[in-house]
Amino acid sequence: MAASQRDPKRSDMVRARRVSRKPRKKALNGKQRNSNASRNMPPMVTRTNTTTNYVRSNGRKAKDRRGRSNVKETSRRYNVALNTQGAELRLPAIPVVKVGWRIISGFMVILTLFAIYYLWTSPAMQVQSIELVGVERISTEQISDALQVVGSPIFTVDRTQVIQILQENYWELVDASVSVGFPARIVVEAGERQPVLLWKDHQTDYEVWVDLNGVSFPKRFEMENLVTVVAMEPPPPLWATEEPEEGEAAPDAEATEEALDPETALLKEHQLITPQMVAAILAVGKRAPADTMLVYDPEHGLGWVDPEENWQVYFGSSPDNMDIKLKVYAAIVEELKAKNIQPVLINLEHLHAPFYRLNR
């Protein structure tokens, strides 16, 4: 019994040591709290776990508590050192603005739409008038009415289409060219067919001009010094379609016309007579009596009505040997006057078989 009191158990020693430590720990914590409270500490700022992050003044990205560097940057904070040692001035946080590709693409789309709207509606880009170069008998107003481009944006004008419209409406223009320039300038440069004949239809009184190539075009105004031809009937077509042989299919007219070049198609549509016939008419017109209109008859050809002798004379439709026919006609007239014969018709269509008729 006495031995057990003298030697305590190990468990009792550990329990006594724990009991002795607890008061000391509490006193230490109390002293620490008192010392911390006695200090002049700045007020604490509660920081919550928000998405607001900062970029340090050295340019490095701020990291979250776990050290991740892929945190979104929403503001920048800068500290400026003052002259006083250990003092610095904290500047207000500056928001970080990032311009992404979506913002740039949206800005480009808006800019493009504005440019299109400006080009389409701006008076500076709209055609105000058309300039004509080398054209005298057709006015600018007539060209503008045919093209219908005045008031339209300049970038909608098609040069090929403009030339096609000119050829369809004013085929007396040759070598037409169109230049389109900015801001809104259209220049039409072309030459004009020169009329040498005035061709008049006896049945309809419709008059057209004819140039040296035999191409007819509308009469624009009265012109002097033109040889006038009165056609009793229209001349035969120069571009007659050949009749297919027996057993062959007829050619497609539309396909044949599309195969022609524009100049040939124009001649096919508007050429009235051959160039040789034009030369023959001009030659006959020089020998015809003054102030006499030439007459064209499909049966007898070209001639006139003599106002003094009151007879008709025809030289045929062929322009060949026209000078010789005129000389033969002069010899026949001289012989008829010498014999005091008054014919009503003199025909020199066939050079080697001329004849005259005394009655109709």
C-alpha positions in Angstrom: 0.0 0.0 0.0 2.8 2.4 0.9 4.7 1.4 -2.2 1.8 2.3 -4.5 1.5 5.8 -3.0 5.2 6.3 -3.5 5.2 5.4 -7.1 2.2 7.0 -9.1 0.9 5.4 -12.3 1.9 6.8 -15.7 -1.7 7.6 -16.6 -2.1 9.8 -13.6 1.1 11.7 -14.5 -0.2 12.4 -18.1 -3.6 13.5 -16.8 -2.0 15.9 -14.3 0.3 17.4 -17.0 -2.8 18.1 -19.2 -4.6 19.8 -16.4 -1.6 22.0 -15.6 -1.3 23.2 -19.3 -4.8 24.4 -19.9 -4.7 27.6 -17.7 -1.4 28.6 -19.2 -2.8 28.3 -22.8 -5.8 30.4 -22.0 -3.7 33.1 -20.3 -1.4 33.2 -23.4 -4.4 33.7 -25.7 -5.7 36.4 -23.5 -2.4 38.2 -23.5 -2.1 37.9 -27.2 -5.6 39.4 -27.7 -4.8 42.3 -25.4 -1.5 43.0 -27.2 -3.2 42.9 -30.6 -6.0 45.2 -29.5 -3.5 47.7 -28.0 -1.9 48.2 -31.4 -3.1 51.1 -33.8 -4.1 48.9 -36.7 -5.9 50.2 -39.8 -9.5 49.1 -40.3 -10.0 45.7 -41.8 -11.7 45.5 -45.3 -13.8 42.5 -45.9 -13.1 41.0 -49.3 -15.5 38.6 -50.8 -14.8 36.1 -53.5 -15.9 38.2 -56.5 -14.8 38.2 -60.1 -13.0 41.5 -59.6 -9.3 40.9 -59.9 -6.3 43.2 -60.3 -3.2 43.6 -62.3 -0.1 44.5 -60.4 1.9 47.5 -61.3 4.7 45.3 -62.7 2.3 44.1 -65.5 1.8 40.5 -64.2 -1.6 39.0 -64.1 -3.3 38.6 -60.7 -3.8 35.0 -59.5 -6.6 33.6 -57.5 -6.0 31.8 -54.1 -5.1 28.5 -55.8 -2.5 30.2 -58.1 -4.5 30.1 -61.3 -3.5 32.7 -63.9 -6.6 32.3 -66.2 -8.7 34.7 -64.1 -10.6 37.4 -66.1 -9.1 40.9 -65.7 -11.8 43.4 -65.0 -9.7 46.3 -63.5 -6.2 47.6 -63.1 -4.8 49.0 -59.8 -1.7 51.2 -59.6 0.3 52.4 -56.6 2.3 55.6 -56.9 5.3 56.0 -54.6 5.5 59.4 -52.7 8.6 61.3 -51.6 8.0 60.2 -48.0 9.8 57.0 -47.2 7.5 54.0 -47.0 4.5 56.0 -48.2 2.6 55.4 -51.5 -0.6 56.6 -53.1 -3.2 54.1 -54.3 -4.9 55.3 -57.5 -8.5 54.4 -58.3 -8.9 51.1 -60.2 -9.0 51.5 -63.9 -11.4 49.1 -65.8 -9.7 46.7 -68.2 -11.4 47.0 -71.6 -10.7 44.1 -74.0 -11.7 44.5 -77.7 -12.6 41.1 -79.1 -13.0 39.9 -82.6 -16.8 40.1 -82.3 -16.7 43.8 -81.5 -14.4 44.4 -84.5 -16.5 42.3 -86.8 -19.7 44.1 -85.7 -18.0 47.5 -86.3 -16.9 46.5 -89.8 -20.5 45.3 -90.6 -21.9 48.6 -89.4 -19.3 50.6 -91.4 -20.0 48.5 -94.6 -23.8 49.1 -94.3 -23.2 52.8 -93.8 -20.9 52.9 -96.9 -23.5 51.0 -99.0 -26.3 53.4 -97.9 -24.1 56.4 -98.7 -23.2 55.2 -102.1 -26.8 54.3 -102.9 -28.4 57.6 -101.7 -25.7 60.2 -102.0 -26.3 62.8 -104.8 -22.6 62.8 -105.5 -22.9 59.2 -106.6 -26.0 59.6 -108.8 -25.9 60.3 -112.5 -27.0 63.9 -113.2 -26.4 64.1 -116.9 -24.8 62.5 -119.9 -22.0 64.0 -122.0 -22.1 63.5 -125.8 -18.9 63.7 -127.9 -19.0 63.6 -131.7 -22.8 63.6 -131.9 -24.6 66.6 -133.5 -28.0 65.5 -134.8 -29.1 63.8 -131.6 -29.6 65.8 -128.4 -28.5 64.9 -124.9 -32.2 64.7 -123.8 -32.9 62.1 -126.5 -30.0 59.9 -125.3 -31.0 60.3 -121.7 -34.6 59.3 -122.4 -33.4 56.1 -124.2 -30.8 55.1 -121.5 -32.9 55.8 -118.4 -29.8 56.1 -116.2 -30.1 59.7 -114.9 -30.7 59.6 -111.2 -29.4 56.1 -110.8 -26.2 55.3 -108.8 -23.2 55.3 -111.0 -22.0 51.8 -110.0 -25.3 50.3 -111.4 -24.6 51.5 -114.9 -23.5 48.7 -117.3 -21.4 49.9 -120.2 -22.3 46.9 -122.4 -26.0 47.4 -121.8 -25.7 51.1 -122.6 -24.0 50.4 -125.9 -26.7 47.9 -126.8 -29.5 50.4 -126.1 -27.8 53.0 -128.3 -27.5 50.5 -131.1 -31.1 49.5 -130.9 -32.5 53.0 -130.7 -30.0 55.1 -132.6 -28.4 52.9 -135.2 -27.2 55.9 -137.1 -24.4 56.1 -134.5 -21.2 54.2 -135.4 -18.3 53.1 -133.3 -20.1 54.1 -130.1 -18.1 53.9 -126.8 -19.2 54.6 -123.3 -16.9 55.6 -120.4 -18.2 55.5 -116.8 -16.2 57.4 -114.3 -16.5 58.5 -110.6 -18.0 60.2 -108.9 -20.9 60.2 -111.4 -19.8 60.8 -115.0 -21.0 59.1 -118.2 -19.4 60.1 -121.5 -20.9 58.7 -124.8 -18.6 59.1 -127.8 -19.6 58.1 -131.2 -19.7 59.0 -134.9 -22.8 59.6 -137.1 -23.8 58.2 -140.4 -23.9 60.9 -143.0 -27.2 60.9 -145.1 -26.8 61.3 -148.8 -30.4 60.2 -149.9 -33.9 61.0 -148.7 -36.0 57.9 -149.3 -39.8 58.5 -149.3 -42.4 55.8 -149.4 -45.1 56.8 -152.0 -47.9 54.9 -150.1 -47.2 56.0 -146.5 -45.2 59.2 -147.1 -42.7 57.9 -144.5 -39.3 59.4 -145.0 -35.9 58.0 -144.0 -32.3 59.0 -144.6 -29.9 56.7 -146.4 -26.1 56.8 -146.1 -23.4 55.6 -148.6 -23.7 52.0 -147.3 -27.4 51.9 -148.0 -28.3 51.9 -144.3 -31.6 53.7 -143.5 -32.2 55.6 -140.3 -34.8 58.1 -139.1 -35.1 61.6 -140.6 -34.3 64.0 -137.7 -35.0 67.3 -139.5 -35.1 68.9 -142.9 -31.8 68.8 -144.7 -30.9 70.4 -148.0 -28.7 69.0 -150.9 -30.0 65.5 -150.5 -31.1 63.4 -153.5 -34.8 62.5 -153.0 -36.1 59.2 -154.2 -39.8 58.3 -154.2 -40.4 54.6 -153.9 -43.6 53.3 -155.5 -43.1 50.1 -153.5 -40.4 48.9 -151.0 -37.3 47.5 -152.6 -36.7 43.7 -152.4 -35.0 42.5 -149.2 -31.2 42.2 -149.5 -30.9 39.5 -146.9 -33.4 37.1 -148.4 -33.4 33.6 -146.9 -32.3 30.9 -149.3 -35.0 28.3 -149.9 -34.0 24.8 -148.6 -33.6 22.0 -151.1 -36.1 19.2 -151.2 -35.7 16.9 -148.3 -33.7 19.4 -146.2 -35.0 21.1 -143.0 -35.5 24.8 -143.0 -32.8 26.7 -141.2 -33.6 28.2 -137.8 -34.0 31.9 -138.3 -33.4 32.8 -134.7 -30.2 30.7 -134.5 -29.0 32.2 -137.7 -29.6 35.7 -136.5 -27.8 35.1 -133.2 -24.8 33.7 -135.1 -24.3 37.1 -136.8 -22.1 39.7 -135.3 -23.8 43.0 -134.1 -22.7 45.0 -137.2 -24.0 42.4 -139.7 -27.2 42.0 -137.7 -27.7 45.8 -137.9 -27.2 45.8 -141.6 -29.6 43.0 -142.0 -32.3 44.9 -140.2 -31.8 48.4 -141.5 -29.9 48.2 -144.8 -32.4 49.4 -147.5 -30.3 49.2 -150.7 -26.8 48.2 -151.7 -23.9 50.6 -151.7 -23.6 50.2 -155.4 -27.3 51.2 -155.8 -26.6 54.3 -153.7 -23.7 55.2 -156.0 -26.0 54.7 -159.1 -28.7 56.9 -157.6 -26.2 59.7 -156.9 -24.9 59.4 -160.5 -28.5 59.5 -161.9 -29.3 62.4 -159.6 -26.6 64.5 -161.2 -28.0 64.0 -164.7 -31.7 64.4 -163.7 -33.4 67.8 -164.4 -33.2 70.4 -161.7 -35.8 70.1 -158.9 -36.8 66.6 -160.0 -37.3 63.8 -157.7 -36.1 60.4 -158.7 -38.6 57.5 -158.8 -38.0 53.9 -157.9 -40.2 51.2 -159.3 -39.6 47.5 -158.5 -40.5 46.5 -162.1 -38.5 49.1 -164.1 -36.0 50.2 -161.5 -34.7 53.8 -161.0 -35.7 56.8 -163.1 -37.5 60.1 -163.1 -40.4 62.0 -164.7 -39.1 64.7 -167.0 -41.0 67.9 -166.1 -40.4 69.6 -169.5 -41.0 66.7 -171.8 -43.6 65.0 -169.5 -42.3 61.4 -170.0 -40.9 58.7 -167.7 -37.5 57.3 -168.0 -36.1 54.2 -166.2 -32.6 52.8 -166.0 -33.2 49.5 -164.2 -32.3 48.4 -160.7 -28.8 47.3 -161.5 -26.1 49.9 -160.9 -23.9 48.4 -163.6 -23.1 50.6 -166.7 -25.1 53.5 -165.3 -22.8 56.1 -166.9 -23.2 54.4 -170.3 -27.0 54.2 -169.9 -27.1 58.0 -169.2 -25.1 58.7 -172.4 -27.4 56.4 -174.4 -30.4 58.2 -172.9 -29.0 61.6 -174.0 -28.6 60.2 -177.6 -32.1 58.8 -177.7 -33.6 62.1 -176.5 -31.7 64.0 -179.1 -33.0 61.6 -181.9 -36.6 61.8 -180.7 -36.6 65.5 -180.7 -35.1 65.6 -184.2 -37.9 63.3 -185.4 -40.5 65.2 -183.3 -41.6 62.1 -181.5 -43.2 62.5 -178.1 -43.0 59.2 -176.1 -44.5 58.5 -172.7 -41.9 56.1 -171.5 -38.2 55.5 -172.3 -36.7 52.3 -170.8 -32.9 51.7 -170.7 -33.1 48.8 -168.2 -31.3 46.6 -170.7 -28.4 48.4 -172.2 -28.3 46.5 -175.4 -32.1 46.6 -175.9 -33.5 50.1 -175.0 -37.0 51.0 -176.1 -39.5 53.8 -175.9 -43.3 53.7 -175.7 -45.7 56.1 -177.4 -48.8 55.3 -175.3 -49.4 53.9 -171.9 
